[in-house]
Amino acid sequence: MTEMVPFANESDCLQLDELTIENREDRLELYGSLQITRDKVGLDLARQLQQLLNATVAQLESEDLPDQLPPPAVDEVDNPFA
C-alpha cells in the first residue's frame, strides 16, 4: 500500500478494491465499495484499511481538536452562461 499521511495534503489518493480514499487537510473522504473476502486477498485489503485507520486515529489523538469543523467556505461566481 502506498503510504498516506492522513490530513497531510490535498493530493494523496488511495484505491482499495473499489474504495477510494482522498486525503484532505481537514478530512478524509471515502467513497465506493470494498469487498473483504475470506481469503488472502481479503486479509491483505483488511490490513491495508486497518493501517490507514490506525494512522488516522493516531493523528487525530495527537491534536487539540475542535468539537466540530465549520462548514467549508463557498465562493459564488457569476454564471458564465447567463
LINURGI-V579468 format. One record per pair of residues at least 4 apart in sequence whose C-alpha atoms are under 7 Angstrom apart, sorted by the first residue. I is the first residue (numbers start at 0). J is the second residue. D is the distance in whole Angstrom. If there is no record, write none. Layout:
i=I j=J d=D
i=I j=J d=D
This chain:
i=0 j=47 d=7
i=3 j=11 d=7
i=5 j=22 d=6
i=5 j=54 d=7
i=5 j=55 d=6
i=6 j=22 d=6
i=6 j=23 d=5
i=6 j=24 d=4
i=6 j=25 d=6
i=6 j=26 d=6
i=7 j=24 d=6
i=8 j=22 d=6
i=8 j=23 d=6
i=8 j=24 d=5
i=9 j=22 d=6
i=9 j=23 d=4
i=9 j=24 d=6
i=10 j=22 d=6
i=11 j=21 d=6
i=11 j=22 d=5
i=12 j=20 d=6
i=12 j=21 d=4
i=12 j=22 d=6
i=13 j=19 d=6
i=13 j=20 d=5
i=13 j=21 d=7
i=14 j=18 d=6
i=14 j=19 d=5
i=14 j=20 d=6
i=15 j=19 d=6
i=15 j=33 d=7
i=15 j=44 d=7
i=16 j=33 d=6
i=17 j=31 d=6
i=17 j=32 d=5
i=17 j=33 d=6
i=18 j=29 d=7
i=18 j=30 d=6
i=18 j=31 d=4
i=18 j=32 d=5
i=18 j=33 d=5
i=19 j=29 d=6
i=19 j=30 d=5
i=19 j=31 d=6
i=20 j=27 d=7
i=20 j=28 d=6
i=20 j=29 d=5
i=20 j=30 d=7
i=21 j=27 d=6
i=21 j=28 d=5
i=21 j=29 d=7
i=22 j=26 d=7
i=22 j=27 d=5
i=22 j=28 d=7
i=23 j=27 d=6
i=35 j=41 d=4
i=35 j=44 d=7
i=35 j=45 d=6
i=36 j=40 d=7
i=36 j=41 d=4
i=37 j=41 d=6
i=38 j=42 d=6
i=39 j=43 d=6
i=40 j=44 d=6
i=41 j=45 d=6
i=42 j=46 d=6
i=43 j=47 d=6
i=44 j=48 d=6
i=45 j=49 d=6
i=46 j=50 d=6
i=47 j=51 d=6
i=48 j=52 d=6
i=49 j=53 d=6
i=50 j=54 d=6
i=51 j=55 d=6
i=52 j=56 d=6
i=53 j=57 d=6
i=54 j=58 d=6
i=55 j=59 d=6
i=56 j=60 d=6
i=57 j=61 d=6
i=58 j=62 d=7
